[in-house]
Amino acid sequence: MRRLALAALLVAGLAAATGATPAARRYSGTVRAVDLEAGIVVVEELGRRGRPERHEVEVGPDTRIVSSRRLRPHEMRGTSAFGETPVSPADLLVGDYVTVESHEEDGRAVAIRITIVELPTRRGGAP
C-alpha cells in the first residue's frame, strides 16, 4: 500500500513538473530567409492540405544549431547511424531543409535547437 501511494505521488509530481514547463514545438521545412542581424530565421513547412505554413523563429546565443547526416557504415561508432556537427547561425542557408524545436517566449517563437538535414549524395555528386 505504501508503494502504491509513493508511485501515485511520483506520477503526480512528474505531471506537475511537465505541466509547469511549456512544451517545445517541433516542425520541419525549408529555410526561406535568414537575417543574422535581427536573429530571425523563416522556415516554410508543408502544412495541412499541402498548403505552406511559414514560421518565423528567433535564434539566440542559447540556440543549438547542428548539421546532421547519415554516416557510412565504416564511420559508425556505437548504435547511431547519424552524425551531428555543431555549426554557427552563418551556416544556415536559404534552401536548407531543417527541423526546428522552439518554445513561446513573450508571444514570440524562440529556437531551442535547429538541425540542418544534410541529404546524402550519390557517386558523381548528384543528390
Secondary structure, DSSP 4 states (H G I P E B T S, - for coil): -HHHHHHHHHHHHHHHHHHHSPPPEEEEEEEEEEETTTTEEEEEEE-GGG-EEEEEEE--TT-EEEEEEEPPGGG--TT-SEEEEE--GGG--TT-EEEEEEEEETTEEEEEEEEEEPPP--TTS--
